[in-house]
Amino acid sequence: MITARQFSELRKIPYTTVIFWLKKGALAGAEKQEIPFGRQGFIWQVPDDAPLPELPAGRKPKAKDESGTAKPAKKPRKKGEQ
């Protein structure tokens, strides 16, 4: 088991991405452990041979209405209207 930072350096992945995966529960075998003394908090322990998650790239598609088309954008307000 290694720390999240060590895992990110080993796999050449940004640390913030690894933390995002850990919070989502996407890394198999990862454990959140409390710090036994001193400061309050926790550390993540990740198996050094953990596979990278299979996540879709990019953002989620926009929501669609019942007819299957994307929702129209809101019209901008004119000055003086409420």
Buried (B, 14 or more C-beta within 10 A) or exposed (E): BBEBBBBBEEEEEEEEEBBEBBEEEBBEEBEEEEEEEEEEEEEBBBBEEBEEEEEEEEEEEEEEEEEEEEEEEEEEEEEEEE
